[in-house]
Amino acid sequence: MIHAALAASALSLSFAAAAHADPIKIGFIGELSGPAAAVGQDMLDGFNLLLEEQGGKLGGHAIELIREDSQLKPDVARQAARSLVEKEKVPIITGVSFSNVMMAIHKYVTDHEVFLVGSNAGPSQIAGKQCSPYQFITSWQGDQAAEAVGKYAQEKGYKKVVVLAPNYQAGKDIVNGFKRYYKEPLADELYTSLKQMDFSSELSKVTAVEPDAVFAFFPGGMGIAFAKQYAQAGLSGKQPLLTTFVVDALSLPAIGDSAMGIISGGFWAPDFDNPQSRKFVKDFEAKYKRVPSNYAAQSYDAALLLDSAIAKVDGKVGDKPAFMAALKAADFKSVRGDFKFGNNHFPIQGMHIMEVVKDGQGRLNLKTIATPFKSYQDAYHGQCPLP
């Protein structure tokens, strides 16, 4: 009887210990202040949507989400990453909105064997030669959406195109992506500073060229300013505006009706007709009272990926080979439909063309009109030494 009582007592203590196990720490790095704050906040909201629906758990285990604001400053992001890794001892970092921030922290984080589940930035370097087995990107490689738009422009027969983008890694990747499938010589190639909000000089050059179409990439507040000024310059309706990440659920209310007809490339839109996407859109709108953007969608997928992988290892994320294999398996239902990782741990996925229209509720929204690429792997995976 004594032995039975001791055994029962030990079993009770083990259950109590399990019940009070320390939560798994996950660091979130994103732009949560300044002109790009809406992007970081939508990513955070997308991640939190699943986390809060599951009572603060992923994979059945309690999660402590530690937020860090990078302020769109690489030095600040490096300090945030160092704090998360060395002070908080996080095994996982997610988020990361901009490619210059990703390049500032990627090597440090992955060299410390911390899993980097990036849910926006996808610079070409980490898709290629600088890839790491500890990176798992749930968004896209930076060229891919622009490649889809370039193919669309080629198929539309546009012979004279001006491209505009900020002068940083993502801007260069996106322009390269557009040129990879748009085979005509560009009429002009214009670069701006990353924080520029006045595009009058560039738009004057566009007006002088009189192109068949304009292709532009400007994230966050830059995109809103550019789209408004494009319309104010009288270019809407004259030269079709082709974009990546200029028009989305974040920017459309601010741009207004002048956004009608703008073309955008991307991996997902709110009209996707699969069960996971429909549930995500419904739940996001119910909770946050707004349409989710692609930033929220890819961050929700990051939470779904972690949910599946943490469950597979029963919360033992310190078993790095097992957790790495669980992440690579990507055993979850993505908002974009099918999802699998390539050798460089970037998604193999479809890339689509969307047009700004009014939806059934009279809201500006994105309607999918074409799919130039299905099950498409990025252009840099062959440079990545991972098998």
Secondary structure as UniProt FT lines:
FT   HELIX           2..19
FT   STRAND          24..30
FT   TURN            35..36
FT   HELIX           37..53
FT   TURN            54..56
FT   STRAND          57..58
FT   TURN            59..60
FT   STRAND          61..69
FT   TURN            71..72
FT   HELIX           74..82
FT   HELIX           83..87
FT   STRAND          92..95
FT   HELIX           99..111
FT   TURN            112..113
FT   STRAND          115..118
FT   HELIX           124..127
FT   TURN            128..130
FT   TURN            133..134
FT   TURN            142..143
FT   HELIX           144..156
FT   STRAND          161..166
FT   HELIX           169..181
FT   STRAND          188..192
FT   TURN            194..195
FT   HELIX           200..209
FT   STRAND          213..217
FT   HELIX           221..232
FT   TURN            233..234
FT   TURN            236..238
FT   STRAND          241..244
FT   TURN            249..251
FT   HELIX           252..255
FT   HELIX           257..259
FT   TURN            260..261
FT   STRAND          263..266
FT   TURN            270..271
FT   HELIX           275..288
FT   HELIX           294..312
FT   TURN            313..315
FT   TURN            317..318
FT   HELIX           320..329
FT   TURN            335..336
FT   STRAND          340..341
FT   TURN            343..344
FT   STRAND          347..358
FT   TURN            360..361
FT   STRAND          364..376
FT   TURN            379..380
FT   HELIX           381..383
//
